[in-house]
Amino acid sequence: MLTSPHSPPAPVAAAQVSGLGRSSRPARITWAGQPSPARPVPSRHAALPGWSSPLTGSGSEGPRWGGRAMTVPAAAPLPCPLLLAVCWVVAAATAAGAKVLPSPSSLNYSLTHICTLNWTWNPPENISSSCNLEYCSDIIINGVPEDRREWSKSRFRVTDAHLNEEMRLRVRSECKNDNSSEPSPWVETSLPPKGIPGTAAVDLGCVWHNLEYMACTWHRGENASSDTNYTLSYWFDGLEDPKNCSNSSVDQGIFECIFNLTFPKERRTYPAISILIRGDSEEVRPVCASKNPTTLVKPATPRQLTLSKTNDRIDVKWSESETFPKSCLHYEVKCCNGDLDTGQIIASEMNSVSIAGIDANSKYTFRVRAKPKWECYNSHLQSDWSEEKSIGEKRDSTIYFVLIITIPLIVAVSTIILLVYLKRLKILILPPIPDPREILKRMFGEQNEDSQSSAKDDPMNAFDRLIIEEEIHSLILTETSESTNPEKENR
């Protein structure tokens, strides 16, 4: 308790500081205790700024505050240095005349368009006309600030709702560029989640196919039962009411829902898509998501790929997209030589490309895919590769390989066969001339064998055969001598 020199000392027991902080009121300090012998103050307590004399000695005469003497009872023990520093800060703020602003009132929220949260509040009362009043609003998700604090003169704020998490909203009033006032205390309200934790849909992902339809997929929550079904609803600026997605399916635990999403072809800016996924019972927690469609764009696969060859050049063409604005797509052409999977990638800003310097005896394969331009869309997605188209004929090296192996093998086998059957072939081609002596020998040899066999049977017949053989031999000798005489005469 701060007293003047003429005030009687009061019994004090402890030091109490209240109302600290930016939004606190002026501090109230009281010292209390039972009478006790005076004791000197340690020398480490030097004079603080704003005090007219150091805290030394004892007695009822205390330091001066703003020129007025302050009485510190002799029986009161002095506070510690830290408490004195806090008291000095509070006293300095009080001396400066800082004023805490009143807080806004009637903070409320409402859900609109399935996943849009509207905050509203009323202005504080008794605000000076010189105050440049603004409101600071903040969001806290599961006890953690989102670092999305905003300052505005409006008494409302529109944000996305987090239905699957505990969401707290807070707002306060501030006077900008005014050092004579302090911001008001925070005013808070909370939006608790509904349903059992872990039952909400997870891993939500969406793709905007060819600017025509959006396909969203998600998985069942870990604590959701196996027979839990989900319903997807969507809304964007331009729809009067939210719509339910009816084209849904489930395949191996993956939920998918497809809905039409088209805008005029000339449009370059698109509204955010609010998506709400709810379960078939109140025990399943809902989940909200806001999707920027420009980041989800995936072009369709290029079609009608045609190839033409002129001398040493190949021209590749394909059809343009009917849904994308002009100059909002660029393409990649993959060219492979032969049957290889790897090849060069050729970039093109148009729906055609020409490749020069080709090999006339090679086969070329082409594929094309489309990618959105960053000038139009902030999407990393790209279309699938088109069907392969080939042009040219590549000489089949296997034929040459087979010929190289087969021809020497045939020659070798033929040579072996000729060597084996050479004699027989020679006899067939040039038959030998028979020797008459051999014929006669065989003839007489057979006769001799017959005569011998008959001689054994009949001795008389054997004698007759001997006489006949001698006559034949004499006849032969006579013929040979006659044939030799003319040869000698010719010589």
Buried (B, 14 or more C-beta within 10 A) or exposed (E): EBBEEEEEBEEBEEBEBEEEEEBBEBBEBBBBBEEEEBEEBEEEBEEBEEBEEEBEEBEBEBBBBEEEBBBBBBBBBBBEEEEBEBBBEBBEBBEEEBBBBBBBEEBEBEBEBBBBBBBBBEEBEEBEEEBEBBBBBBBBBEEEEEEEEBEEEEBEBEBBBBBBBEBBBBBBBBBEEBEEBBBBBBBEBEBEBEBBEEBBBBEBEBBBBBBEBBBBBBBBBEBBEEEBBBBBBBBBEEEEEBBEBEEBEEEEEEBBBBBEBEBEEEEEEBEBBBBBBBBEEEBBBBBBBBBBBBEBBBBBBBEEBEBEBEEEEBBBBBEBBEEBBEEBBBBBBBBBBEEEEEBEEBEBEEBEBEBEEBEEEEBBBBBBBBBBBEEBBEBEBBBEEBEEBBBBEBEEEEEEEEEEEEEEEEEEEEEEEEEEEEEEEEEEEEEEEEEEEEEEEEEBEEBEEEBEEBBEEEEEEBEEBEEEBEEEEEEEEEEEEEEEEEEEEEE
